[in-house]
Amino acid sequence: MTPVIVDLADGSASMGDLWVHDQHDSFKASILVRLFEDPRHEGAMPRPFGLF
């Protein structure tokens, strides 16, 4: 699985193409938190965070 950042406005992806986070699914949450990359690197994925 290689995540990519998409822009829904340009029509290259739709909501059906996205993996939507489910607050009750701890498996998805653990995957999302591991996607963080150093924001100083070009093309880095944004930091996932939830409600505190």
MODELLER restraints for C-alpha pairs under 7 A, 6 or more apart:
rsr = mdl.restraints
at = mdl.atoms
rsr.add(forms.Gaussian(group=physical.xy_distance, feature=features.Distance(at['CA:6:A'], at['CA:13:A']), mean=6.68, stdev=0.5))
rsr.add(forms.Gaussian(group=physical.xy_distance, feature=features.Distance(at['CA:8:A'], at['CA:14:A']), mean=6.06, stdev=0.5))
rsr.add(forms.Gaussian(group=physical.xy_distance, feature=features.Distance(at['CA:21:A'], at['CA:28:A']), mean=6.78, stdev=0.5))
rsr.add(forms.Gaussian(group=physical.xy_distance, feature=features.Distance(at['CA:32:A'], at['CA:48:A']), mean=6.48, stdev=0.5))
rsr.add(forms.Gaussian(group=physical.xy_distance, feature=features.Distance(at['CA:33:A'], at['CA:48:A']), mean=5.84, stdev=0.5))
rsr.add(forms.Gaussian(group=physical.xy_distance, feature=features.Distance(at['CA:36:A'], at['CA:45:A']), mean=6.08, stdev=0.5))
rsr.add(forms.Gaussian(group=physical.xy_distance, feature=features.Distance(at['CA:36:A'], at['CA:46:A']), mean=6.43, stdev=0.5))
rsr.add(forms.Gaussian(group=physical.xy_distance, feature=features.Distance(at['CA:36:A'], at['CA:47:A']), mean=5.01, stdev=0.5))
rsr.add(forms.Gaussian(group=physical.xy_distance, feature=features.Distance(at['CA:36:A'], at['CA:48:A']), mean=6.64, stdev=0.5))
rsr.add(forms.Gaussian(group=physical.xy_distance, feature=features.Distance(at['CA:37:A'], at['CA:44:A']), mean=5.51, stdev=0.5))
rsr.add(forms.Gaussian(group=physical.xy_distance, feature=features.Distance(at['CA:37:A'], at['CA:45:A']), mean=5.76, stdev=0.5))
rsr.add(forms.Gaussian(group=physical.xy_distance, feature=features.Distance(at['CA:38:A'], at['CA:44:A']), mean=6.33, stdev=0.5))
